[in-house]
Structures are given as C-alpha cells and as structure tokens.
Amino acid sequence: MASKELVFSGVQPTGNLHLGNYLGAIVNFVKLQNTHNCIYCVVDLHAITVWQDPAELTRNIREVTAAFIAAGIDPKKHIVFNQSQVSEHAELAWVFNCVARLGWLNRMTQFKEKAGKDRENASVGLYAYPNLMAADILVYRATHVPVGEDQKQHLELARDIAQKFNNDFSDSIHAHNFGEKFFPQPEPLITGPATRVMSLRDGTKKMSKSDPSDYSRINLTDDADAIAQKIRKAKTDPEPLPGEEEGLKSRPEADNLVGIYAALSGQSRPDVLREFGGGQFSGFKSTLVDLAVAKLGPIGAEMKKLTQDAAYVDSVLAEGADRARVIAAETMDAVKDIVGFIRKT
C-alpha cells in the first residue's frame, strides 16, 4: 500500500453557503481536479458536534453536494460523498482518540472559540472533532489538504497523530510489511488571493452565514439582482482605490473588495490595483457586479436545479461513498492488523 499523491477535503453542511465558502474552498477544489486525484467530502459527522435539526441537516448535505457539482467538481472522475456513509471515518477516529494526547487538544484554538465561556456544556464531540478530522484525511492516506489559515492548526494535529501512530507501532508496521511508516505526513495546500473573504458590511469580520444582515454576504443561491444589490451596498470608504497594495493596509473594506475581484477574475491584487487604482469605488463596484454575476449566477441557477432533484444528488453521494469505502476499508484493515485487533479475513 504505497502512498500516492491524493487530495482530501471536506465542507460542513451547515447551510447557506456563501461567497466565502466558494472562494475560500470550493473554487480551489475545482482547480485541483486538473492536477491531483481528489476526494471531496460533506462532513456531516462534524456538523452534529452542535445540535442540528434533522430535516435541515438532510437539506444542507444535499445543498453542499449541489454546490460542489454546480461549481464544476466532476463526481465521476473524482469522489464526492458524505462522511457518515463511510463508517471507517468514525472507526479510525476512535483509534486516534487513543493516540492523540489531551494536551494537544487543549491547545486547539477553535474549540475555545466555539465553546465560548460555557465550555463545560460543550459536547465531547466538539472537543474531540480534530481527531475525527485527522481520521478523515488519513483514512485515505491523503498527502495534500487544501486549507484556509484557520484550519492549519488542525492539519498540524493530523501530522502529529500520524507521526505518533507511526512511532508507537513502528515494530508492528514493519512486521506487517508496510515499511518504515504507515501514515504519510499530509501537506497543506494554501492557494488563491482571497482565501479569507470578509463581511461586505464590516471588513474586519469574516463573511459568515450567522451574521444577522443578509447584506453582509453573497449567498451562492442569490440571483443576479441580489448579487448586484449587495455589492453596490457593500461598505467602502470615501477615498479612491490605491495604486499599490500598501495603500490597502488600513482600509479593510477596500482590501476585501479588491481581494474578491482578484479571486473571481483570476488576477493578482497588484494587477487589479494597476487597472483600477486612482478610480472611485462606484466604477469599480459596477465592474465587480458584472464579474460576480457572470461567475456566480450560473452556479446559483444550477444549484437550485440540483437541489430540486434529491434522487440524483443522493445517487452521487451513494456512488461516491461506495468508491471511498474501498480505499478506507483497506486502510482500516491495515490499522487493525497493526494495532493487534483480530478481524475476519
């Protein structure tokens, strides 16, 4: 079982996918199809670390899947599935619960942020879910993971768990003819000029579905009129656009809109500023409206069409899960042998 270059990534089905999800993750998933073998997962087991309405969760799983396909991910060439259909994710997560150390999880900043002051009332799943995230990646022995800045710590944990497993069971790994190590050290892939998209109403806050103002975000299901209205109403400042990046440093709203334009157009920020520097925001926003509608309009329309065909979306997930399970089962069988479990052969 030699490791080959393989990308794994997942998106939580928490509803209301927006421009930040698209530019921060999905657009890069589409690009990576041309250079890597890819496994893309709707991570529904992660979603239930906080309570979810069951009917809404079902809808959200289908919506994320529809977004993948509408954005250009090919579920025939690559694997698209939902996590809960492949039980090996949860099985390996338990093994990793017994490999990872409490001190490692205590350093996870996202748990502190999500649990808030009432940590005693947070679920065990919310605390331990970085171990499940490591299992998601390593059950396929993936070598690369596209991550945003806020996920780098979780990938470091996955690397630590892989290394500790390889060290703890080195003799058994060798005895079972898996060489010097079993799990690879997955590498981060951080790409694109706008991996962190901010609110259209406050450039210091990340774009979020939980913001009470719908004008803070562009939803992937927004139609052309809604996209245009939100960009025109996006917060800016009275100064013209600068000619160089240095001029964006104390202007978070301007920086955000330039980053969005760069990501949607495939240009660098300096190129965008060379083109629009010195001009007023009104002209820049009009061009950004045209670009955003051209890029996002067809995705929203296709998403709506796909979400109305639940049978097709479910068939994509089922077929993807069947293909994912073949890889995951091979890894899990090997892990059981290495750890010393007895299994049916």
Buried (B, 14 or more C-beta within 10 A) or exposed (E): EEBEEBBBBBBBBBBBBBBBBBBBBBBBBBBBBEEBBBBBBBBBBBBBBEEBEEEEBBBBBBBBBBBBBBBBBEBEEBBBBBBBBBEBBBBBBEBBBEBBEEEBBEBBEBBEEBBEEEEEEBEEBBBBBBBBBBBBBBBBBBBBBBBBEBBEBBBBBBBBBBBBBBEBBBEBBBEEEBEEBBBBBBEBBEEBBBBBBBBBBBBEEBBBBEBEEBBBBBBBBBBBEBBBEBBEEBBBEEEBBBBEBEBBEEBBBBBBBBBBBBBBBEBEBBBBBEBBBEEEBEEBBEBBBEBBBEBBBEBBBBBBEBBEEEEBBBEBBEBBBEBBBEBBBBBBBBBBBBBEEEEEE
